[in-house]
């Protein structure tokens, strides 16, 4: 097919059946692949519709500037319009969004201003407030405001909903999508409910968002931070109509990201983290589906924007979303150390000991640091580097007490702590942890972890 410009290629994205993830279910489950839009997300649809609306009403004139607060995808859709139609674009984005999103917006010629995530929407530093201020300050600027713009749900009512209805030949029984601005849920939901009021419209909301609690209990809670991008809210967007929604399912960051990775590896659909939120919600609904049911899950954006996060194993491990393939607890590692005869009595110093005494103890045991104990519990740590620094300053180490030279104590973990929990505590500045064994303490270092792991997997030590 041939198009006049890239904007004409937006929409009519395919429905792809999920097979491996739904194995064992007699129902049909399809992915609505809106990540295949030219700009890589469902937000391409509203990018064009909001600017069309502004142009018709004279709100945006040739040479003007588009200003929008975005999690990245709406900005991308608007940036495409700006590039094709000759507008300037300035976007505000939160600091939790991936670097890839910022780089993409800049690649299309947009200016990007990064704002803090953990502030209320009405805080002057929030990406909402900054976008409004910029609109006031920039001559000829227009702020589409996807959260309140009626063309947001309207475009989904006119395009996304009809596409799903036609491509399923009216057989759809369940629609599942992540909840953000509410435009997709509201527009698709309204259209499908008009066609068949029995169709279930199900929202997926991340833990930390306020939408789940309000839908189920009518309570307005304070939002908390979460890692998944592009969905969930700490306020109620005007574009969201709860009346068309039948259920809201809450999903953790960990479940969202693990399901995102499974979707890529088992179905070949390379999507962003919020897709995993919708997939996780759909998997909870799946056991209730009957043979003739047909569920459609919206895939809102591409995984290419999350290579440094969801698809980065190190990032996943650092944030404790991936479990270590070696399942060992701190207590088991201590036992392994004892079985090897590598667990001598813990060598410590007291805060009242002199630094000279502590240095002698280091030399005798060939240690570069010593834990400091007071009243039978960790109180600090003394490092060889600190002692050297004091000596170079001309301090008398025989008169200086440990309390005056010690640093923070090594972290204490329970005997049930996993390897992932232990390794997250051991850093360049903190070389060890204590394991609390009912009031008795054992020390673990990276070397102890390595010896325990190699012993467990049978590798040569």
C-alpha positions in Angstrom: 0.0 0.0 0.0 1.1 3.6 -0.6 0.5 6.5 1.7 0.8 10.3 1.4 2.8 10.5 4.6 3.7 8.3 7.6 0.7 9.5 9.6 -1.6 7.8 7.1 -0.1 4.4 8.1 -1.4 4.7 11.7 -4.1 2.2 12.7 -5.5 -1.1 11.4 -2.9 -3.0 13.5 -3.2 -6.8 13.5 -4.8 -9.2 15.9 -2.3 -12.0 16.7 -3.4 -15.2 18.5 -1.5 -16.2 21.6 -0.8 -19.9 21.6 1.9 -20.9 24.0 0.9 -18.6 26.9 -2.7 -19.8 26.7 -1.9 -23.5 26.2 -4.6 -25.6 28.0 -7.4 -23.1 27.5 -10.2 -23.7 25.0 -10.9 -19.9 24.7 -9.2 -17.8 22.0 -6.9 -15.0 23.2 -5.6 -12.4 20.8 -3.1 -9.5 21.1 -4.1 -6.2 19.5 -0.6 -5.2 18.3 -0.7 -1.5 18.4 3.0 -1.4 19.0 3.2 -1.9 15.2 2.0 1.6 14.6 4.7 3.8 12.8 5.7 5.5 16.1 5.8 2.2 18.0 2.7 2.7 20.2 -1.1 3.0 20.5 -0.5 6.7 21.3 0.2 7.4 17.6 -3.6 7.4 17.2 -4.2 10.3 19.7 -1.2 12.2 18.5 -2.8 12.8 15.1 -6.4 13.2 16.4 -5.5 15.8 19.1 -3.5 17.9 16.6 -6.3 17.6 13.9 -8.7 18.9 16.5 -6.5 21.8 17.5 -5.9 22.8 13.8 -9.7 22.7 13.1 -10.4 25.0 16.1 -7.5 27.4 15.3 -5.7 26.5 18.6 -2.5 25.5 16.7 -1.3 27.6 13.8 1.6 27.1 11.3 5.0 27.4 13.0 3.5 26.8 16.4 4.9 24.7 19.2 3.3 21.5 20.6 3.9 21.2 24.4 2.9 18.0 26.2 3.6 16.1 29.4 4.2 12.5 28.4 5.6 9.2 29.6 7.1 9.0 26.1 4.6 7.4 23.8 2.2 10.3 23.4 5.2 12.4 22.9 6.4 10.1 20.1 3.0 10.3 18.4 3.0 14.1 18.6 6.6 14.3 17.5 5.7 12.4 14.3 2.9 14.9 13.6 5.3 17.8 14.4 7.9 16.4 11.9 5.4 15.9 9.1 3.5 19.2 9.5 6.4 21.5 10.5 5.7 22.2 14.1 8.2 22.6 16.9 7.8 20.2 19.9 8.7 20.4 23.6 7.9 17.5 25.9 8.1 17.1 29.7 8.8 13.6 30.9 9.4 12.0 34.3 12.8 10.8 35.4 11.6 7.2 35.7 11.1 6.9 32.0 13.7 4.9 30.0 16.6 6.7 28.3 15.5 5.2 25.0 12.3 7.2 25.1 14.1 10.5 25.7 16.6 9.7 22.9 13.8 8.9 20.4 12.0 12.1 21.1 15.2 14.1 20.6 16.0 12.1 17.4 12.7 13.5 15.9 13.8 17.0 16.7 11.9 17.5 20.0 13.2 19.3 23.1 12.8 17.1 26.2 12.6 18.4 29.8 13.0 15.7 32.5 11.0 16.3 35.7 10.9 14.4 39.0 8.6 11.4 39.4 7.8 11.4 43.1 6.0 14.8 43.4 2.2 15.4 43.3 0.6 16.4 40.0 0.0 20.0 41.2 3.6 20.4 42.4 5.3 23.1 40.2 8.1 20.6 39.4 5.8 17.9 38.1 5.8 17.2 34.4 2.1 18.2 34.3 2.8 21.6 35.9 5.9 22.3 33.8 4.1 21.6 30.6 1.3 24.1 31.5 3.9 26.7 32.5 5.8 26.2 29.2 2.5 26.6 27.2 2.0 30.0 28.9 5.5 31.1 28.3 6.1 30.0 24.7 4.3 32.2 22.0 2.1 30.1 19.7 2.3 27.1 22.0 -0.5 24.5 22.2 -0.9 22.0 25.0 -3.0 19.0 23.9 -3.3 17.6 27.4 -4.1 14.0 26.7 -5.5 13.5 30.2 -8.4 15.9 29.6 -8.6 16.1 25.8 -12.0 14.5 24.6 -10.4 13.4 21.3 -8.3 10.9 23.3 -11.1 8.5 24.0 -12.9 9.6 20.8 -10.2 8.3 18.4 -10.3 4.9 20.1 -14.1 4.9 19.8 -13.8 5.7 16.1 -10.8 3.4 15.2 -9.4 1.0 17.8 -12.8 -0.3 19.0 -14.3 -0.8 15.5 -11.1 -2.5 14.3 -11.3 -5.0 17.2 -15.0 -5.6 16.6 -14.5 -6.2 12.9 -11.4 -8.3 13.2 -13.1 -10.6 15.7 -16.3 -10.6 13.6 -18.2 -9.4 16.7 -17.2 -12.5 18.7 -15.1 -10.6 21.3 -16.2 -11.3 24.9 -13.4 -9.7 26.9 -11.1 -6.7 26.4 -8.1 -6.2 28.6 -5.7 -3.2 28.7 -3.6 -1.2 31.0 -5.1 2.0 32.5 -3.3 5.3 32.1 -5.0 8.4 30.7 -8.1 6.2 30.3 -8.5 7.1 26.6 -8.1 3.6 25.3 -10.2 1.9 28.0 -13.0 4.5 27.6 -13.1 4.8 23.8 -12.8 1.0 23.1 -15.1 0.2 26.1 -17.9 2.5 24.9 -17.8 1.2 21.4 -17.8 -2.4 22.4 -20.5 -2.0 25.0 -22.7 -0.3 22.4 -22.2 -3.3 20.2 -22.7 -5.9 23.0 -23.3 -4.8 26.6 -22.1 -8.3 27.8 -18.5 -7.7 26.7 -16.3 -7.5 29.7 -14.0 -4.4 29.8 -11.1 -5.1 32.2 -8.4 -2.7 33.3 -5.0 -3.6 34.5 -3.5 -1.2 37.1 0.0 -1.3 38.7 0.4 -1.5 42.4 1.0 2.0 43.6 -1.6 3.6 41.3 -4.8 4.9 42.8 -7.3 3.6 40.2 -7.7 0.1 41.5 -8.6 1.2 45.0 -11.1 3.8 43.8 -12.8 1.4 41.4 -13.3 -1.4 44.0 -13.7 0.5 47.2 -14.5 4.1 46.3 -11.5 5.3 48.3 -9.0 8.0 47.2 -5.6 6.9 48.4 -2.2 8.5 48.1 -0.3 7.1 45.1 3.1 5.5 45.5 5.9 5.1 43.1 6.2 2.1 40.8 8.5 1.1 38.0 6.2 0.2 35.1 5.9 3.1 32.7 2.9 4.7 30.9 0.0 3.4 33.0 -1.4 3.9 36.4 -2.1 7.4 37.9 -1.9 9.4 41.1 -4.9 11.5 40.0 -8.2 10.9 38.0 -7.9 11.8 34.3 -11.0 13.4 32.8 -10.6 11.0 29.8 -11.2 8.0 32.1 -14.9 6.8 32.4 -15.2 4.1 35.1 -18.8 3.4 34.0 -17.7 1.4 31.0 -15.2 -0.8 33.0 -16.4 -4.1 34.5 -13.3 -4.9 36.6 -9.8 -3.6 37.5 -7.0 -6.0 38.3 -4.0 -4.9 40.3 -0.5 -6.1 39.1 2.9 -5.8 40.7 5.9 -4.4 38.8 7.6 -7.8 39.1 4.7 -9.7 37.6 4.4 -7.0 34.8 8.0 -7.4 33.8 8.2 -11.2 34.0 5.1 -11.5 31.8 6.5 -9.0 29.4 9.6 -11.1 29.0 7.6 -14.3 28.7 5.5 -12.8 25.9 8.6 -12.0 24.0 10.2 -15.4 24.5 7.1 -17.6 24.0 5.1 -15.6 21.5 7.7 -13.5 19.7 5.8 -10.3 20.6 8.4 -7.7 21.7 6.5 -5.3 23.8 7.0 -2.8 26.7 6.5 -3.4 30.4 2.9 -2.1 30.6 2.0 -4.9 28.2 3.1 -7.3 30.9 0.6 -5.7 33.3 -2.2 -6.4 30.9 -1.0 -9.9 30.2 -0.8 -10.7 33.9 -4.3 -9.4 34.4 -5.5 -11.5 31.4 -3.9 -14.6 32.7 -5.9 -14.3 35.9 -9.1 -14.0 33.9 -8.1 -16.9 31.5 -9.2 -19.8 33.8 -12.7 -18.4 33.9 -13.1 -18.3 30.1 -15.4 -20.7 28.3 -14.8 -22.5 25.0 -16.6 -19.9 22.9 -15.0 -16.9 24.7 -12.6 -14.6 22.8 -10.4 -12.2 24.7 -8.4 -9.3 23.2 -5.4 -7.8 25.0 -4.0 -4.5 23.9 -0.3 -4.3 23.3 0.4 -0.6 23.6 4.1 -0.2 22.8 7.3 -1.7 21.5 10.0 -3.3 23.7 12.7 -1.4 21.9 12.1 1.4 24.4 12.9 -0.8 27.3 16.2 -2.5 26.4 18.0 -0.9 29.3 15.2 -1.9 31.8 12.8 -4.8 31.3 15.0 -6.7 28.9 18.2 -5.9 30.8 18.9 -8.9 33.1 21.3 -6.9 35.3 18.6 -4.1 35.8 16.0 -6.8 36.6 18.3 -8.4 39.1 19.3 -5.1 40.7 15.6 -4.4 41.2 14.9 -7.9 42.5 12.6 -8.9 39.7 14.6 -11.9 38.8 15.3 -14.7 41.3 18.8 -16.2 41.3 19.1 -19.6 39.6 20.9 -20.7 42.7 18.5 -20.9 45.6 20.4 -20.6 48.8 19.7 -18.7 52.0 22.2 -16.9 54.2 21.9 -19.7 56.8 22.7 -22.4 54.3 25.8 -20.4 53.1 27.0 -20.2 56.7 26.6 -23.9 57.1 28.5 -24.5 53.8 31.3 -22.3 55.2 31.3 -24.3 58.4 31.4 -27.7 56.6 34.5 -26.5 54.8 36.2 -25.6 58.0 36.3 -22.0 56.8 34.3 -20.4 59.6 36.8 -19.5 62.4 35.7 -17.5 65.4 34.6 -14.0 64.5 37.4 -11.5 65.0 36.1 -8.2 66.3 37.2 -5.0 68.2 35.3 -2.9 70.7 34.7 0.8 70.3 36.8 1.5 73.4 39.9 -0.4 72.0 42.7 1.7 70.6 43.2 1.9 66.8 46.7 0.5 67.4 45.2 -2.6 69.0 42.8 -3.0 66.1 45.7 -2.7 63.6 47.6 -5.4 65.5 44.6 -7.6 65.2 44.3 -6.9 61.5 48.0 -7.9 61.0 47.6 -11.1 63.0 44.7 -12.3 60.9 45.7 -10.7 57.6 42.4 -8.7 57.4 41.9 -5.3 55.8 38.8 -4.5 57.9 37.4 -5.5 61.3 33.8 -5.4 62.6 33.2 -3.4 65.7 30.9 -5.0 68.3 29.3 -3.4 71.4 27.1 -5.3 73.8 27.2 -8.3 71.6 25.9 -6.6 68.4 27.5 -4.9 65.4 28.2 -1.2 66.1 30.5 -0.2 63.2 33.5 -1.3 61.0 37.1 -0.2 60.9 39.0 -0.2 57.7 42.7 -0.4 56.9 42.4 2.6 54.6 41.0 4.8 57.4 43.9 3.8 59.7 46.4 4.7 57.0 44.8 8.1 56.5 44.9 8.8 60.3 48.6 7.7 60.4 49.5 10.0 57.5 47.7 12.9 59.4 50.1 12.3 62.3 47.6 10.9 64.7 48.8 8.8 67.6 47.1 5.4 67.0 47.9 4.2 70.5 45.8 7.0 72.0 43.0 7.2 69.3 40.0 4.9 70.1 38.1 2.8 67.5 34.9 4.8 68.1 36.6 7.9 66.7 37.7 6.1 63.5 35.0 3.5 62.7 32.5 3.7 59.9 29.0 2.3 59.6 28.4 -1.3 60.6 28.0 -4.0 58.0 24.3 -4.7 57.2 22.6 -7.4 59.1 20.4 -10.0 57.2 18.3 -12.8 58.6 19.3 -16.4 58.1 16.4 -16.7 55.6 17.8 -14.0 53.3 18.3 -15.1 49.7 21.5 -14.7 47.6 19.9 -11.8 45.8 19.2 -10.0 49.0 22.7 -10.6 50.3 24.4 -9.4 47.1 22.3 -6.3 47.0 23.8 -5.4 50.4 27.4 -6.1 49.4 28.9 -3.2 47.5 32.3 -1.6 46.9 32.0 0.4 50.1 30.4 -2.4 52.1 32.4 -5.6 51.6 30.4 -7.9 53.9 27.1 -8.6 55.7 26.3 -10.2 59.1 23.9 -13.1 59.3 21.8 -13.0 62.5 21.6 -16.5 63.8 19.3 -15.9 66.8 21.6 -13.4 68.4 24.8 -15.0 67.2 26.5 -13.3 64.2 28.4 -14.8 61.3 30.0 -12.7 58.6 29.7 -13.3 54.8 31.8 -11.8 52.0 31.6 -12.0 48.3 34.2 -14.7 48.4 32.0 -16.8 50.8 29.1 -16.4 48.3 31.3 -17.5 45.4 32.6 -20.6 47.3 29.1 -21.6 48.4 27.6 -21.2 44.8 30.4 -23.2 43.2 30.1 -25.9 45.8 26.3 -26.0 45.2 26.6 -26.3 41.4 29.5 -28.6 41.4 32.0 -26.3 39.7 35.7 -26.5 40.6 36.6 -24.0 43.4 
